[in-house]
Amino acid sequence: MTESRIRLAVEGSVAIITLARADKLNALDLDMLGELSVVLDRVEADSAVRVVILTGEGKAFSAGGDIAAWGGMQPEQFGHQWVRHGHRIFDRLATLRMPVIAAMNGHALGGGLELAGAADIRITERQAKIGLPETSLGMVPGWSGTQRLVRRFGAQIVRRMVLGGEMFVAEEARANGLVDLVVDTGEALNAAKDYAARIAARGPAAVEISKLMLSIAGGEDNGAAVEALGSILVAKTGDLKEGVSAFREKRAAEFKGEW
């Protein structure tokens, strides 16, 4: 049985998810994607968690998808088992009910940047490099690099990374809106914990609803976000309680429109 390469630690109201494959610069393979999916479900279900921090072990945040994991796949396998599977998990991260902070302790390349791009806040160490080098390998960004990253960062800066292969150091990335804060080497996790404490001190319901509203404004996951907002609102009403009680008691409901 292999050691888990996605580690979860909960410190009070903050969950810390660590990519733990330092010898491969935290490059992702199918097993890691599966582990990440399980961890995200655990975090979502923990009502005590208000903020998630995602970081890497060692010198890199993540070098992206492990070429050894996808390089030999047949086209249909590559499209479904790799691209679509990873897409679903990254979308899951982006739509967690609580804010996510990427503590970028080193390079974030390709899928690593797409992973960080699914977070709400990005804090990076000044030695880190950021880019989307996929076209140099004859492939395209497949985990929402041309979609979510365009919505969040703007089309032109993504064009420069994808088409021109431009790589940005941390301060350049901040100036171009790719990251929110640059800190000294070794300080990303501490800075992320400080920012997480700031978020956790605010009203948890207001933060969760605000994240949904921002998602709608950004054109992301509109259908699910709208229905989540509506469902939360209705769940607070007396009508829902009355409807459930009537169903259980096998009687006609007496709705009063109580909020």
N, C-alpha and C positions, 0 to 999 in steps of 0.2 A: 504494500500500500504506500503510495507516494505521499510525501509531506505536502500539506496545503500550500499553494502558492498565492492564494488570496486570503489575507489575514484580517480578522475583524476584532477590534477592541472597542469597548464602550466605556467612556469616561463621563459619568453623569449623563448629561443630555446630548453629548457629542459622540457619534460613532466614527471611528477611524478605520478606513479600509486601506490596506497596504498591498500593493503589487509586490510579491516577494519572489522574484526570479532575477536577482541581481547579477548572476553570472551571465545572463542573456540580455542584460539591460532592460529587464522587465518586459521583454517582447511577449506578446500574447499568442497563445495557441488555443485549440478547441477546449482542452481541459480547463484552462484558466477562464475562458469565457463562461463555461458552465458553472464553475465555482463562483464567479462574479454574479451570475444570475441568482444563485442560491443566496448569497450574502445580501444582495439587494432586497430580496423577498423578506429576509430576516429583519433587516433594518426597517423596512416599510411597516412591518407588523409590530415593531416595538414602540409603544405609545410614549415611552419616556424620551425617545430620541427626537431632538429638534433640529439638529444640524449634522451633516455628514461631511467628513474630510476624506478626500481620496489622495493618496500619495504613493511614492515608490520607494523601494529599498535600494540602497547603494547609490551609485553615481547618476542614475537616470530616472526620470519619471517613467517613461516608456518609449522604447524604440519602435513601437507600433506592432504590426502583425509579424509573427515569426515566419520568415520565408520558408523554413523547413516544414512548417505546418501546412502551408498552402501551395508551395511551389510545384508539387507533383500532382495536384488535384486535376481531375478532368473538368472541362468547362462547366458542366451541370453541377458537379460537386462544389466547385469554386463559387458559383452563383448562389446556390442554396445553402450548403453546409457552412460556408465561410462568410460570404457577404451578407446574406439575409439574416443569418443567425446572429452575427455580430451587430448588425443594424438593430435588431430587436432588443438586444441587451443594452446598447448605447442609448436607445430611445427610452428604455426602462430607467436608466440612470438619469436622463434629462427630465423625466416626468415624476421623479420621486416627490412625495408630498412636502418634504422638507428641503431647504436650500442645501446645495452641494458646493463645497469649496475644494478646488484642485490645488494641492500643495505641491507645486512642481519643483522637486528637489534636483532636477537635472534636465537633460534633453527630452523634448517631447516632439517626436517625429512621426509623420504619417498617422497611423492609427492611434499613436500616443497623443498627438495633438487633437485628433477627433474625439478621443476620450476626454481630454481636458476641456474641449469645447462643449461637452455635454453638461459641464458644471456651471453654476451660476456666478461664481467668483473664481478668478485664477490668480494665485500668488506664486511667483517664480523666483528662483535664485539667480543671481546676476551672471553666473557662468553658463547658464542653460542656453541651448540653441533650439530654435523652433522652426519647423518647416513641414512641407508636404512633398517628399521626394519620389512619390509613386511613379510619375511618368518617366523617371530615369531608369525604372525597371520594366518599362513597357506596359504599365498598368495604370489604372485610374484610382483616385481615392474612393473607397467603397463603403466607408462607415460614416457617411454624411459629411464628408469633407467638402463636397461641392453643393451641399444643401444647407444643413444646419450652420456650418461655418460661414457661408455667404450671408445667411440671415443675421447671424450674430456679429460678424466682423466687417461685413461689406464685401461686395463682389470683387473690387479691384485688388485688394490686398490678397485675397485668395487666388485670383488670377496670377499674381506675381509669384506666389509660392508653387502653384500647380503647373502653370505653363512655363514660367521662367526658372523654376527651381530655386528661387531666392530663399535663403536661410537667414533668420533674424536672431541676433543676440537679444538678451532679456530687455535691455533698455530700448532697443529698436522695436521690440514686440510691444512694449508698453506704449510707446509713442504712436504705434499704429493700431492701438486698441485691442491687441490680441491677448494681453494680460492686464490685470488691474493694479498690481503692486509688485515691485521688485525689491528683494531683500538680499542680504549677504548670504554667502555660501553656508549651508548648514542651518539656516534660520527659517526655511519655508514652513516646516511643520509648526514651529512655535508661533510664527506669525498667523498661520491658519487657525490655530487654537485661540489666539487672541480675538481674531475676527469672528470665530464661531461663538465665543462668549458674548460678543456684542449682539449677534443675532439672537442667541438663546435668551437674552435678557428682555427681548421684545415680546409682544403678545403673540403666542404661538398660533392662534387662530387667524389673527391678522396677517402674520407672515405667510401662512399656508395659502390663504385666499389671495394675497397679493401676488404670490408666485404664480398661481393659476391665471390671474388677470394679466400679468406680464407675459405669460406664455401666449395668451390669446392675442395681445397687442403685437407680439413678435411673429404672429402667423404660424405658431407651432402647436400641433396637437389640438387644434381649435375645437373639434367635435367633442373629444373626451374632456377637455377642460371646461367647456360650457356645460356639459352634462354633469360633471363633477360638482360645479358650482350650484347648479339647479338642485342636484340631489342633496347636497349639504343643507341648502336653504330649506327644502321641503322636509328633511329629516328633523329639523328643529321645530316643526309646526305641531300643533295639537291634532290637526287632521290626520297626519301620518300615524300618530299614536292611537287615535280612535279607529282608523282603518285596520290596523294590525289587531287591535283588541277585538273588533267586530268579527274579523276573519276567524280568530281563534275561538271566539264564543259562538260562532255560527249564527250571527244576527245581522240585521241591517245596520250599516254605519250611520251615525248621526254627526255629520260634518258641520263645524261651526266657523270654519275659516279663521281659527285662532293662530296667531303667530307667536 
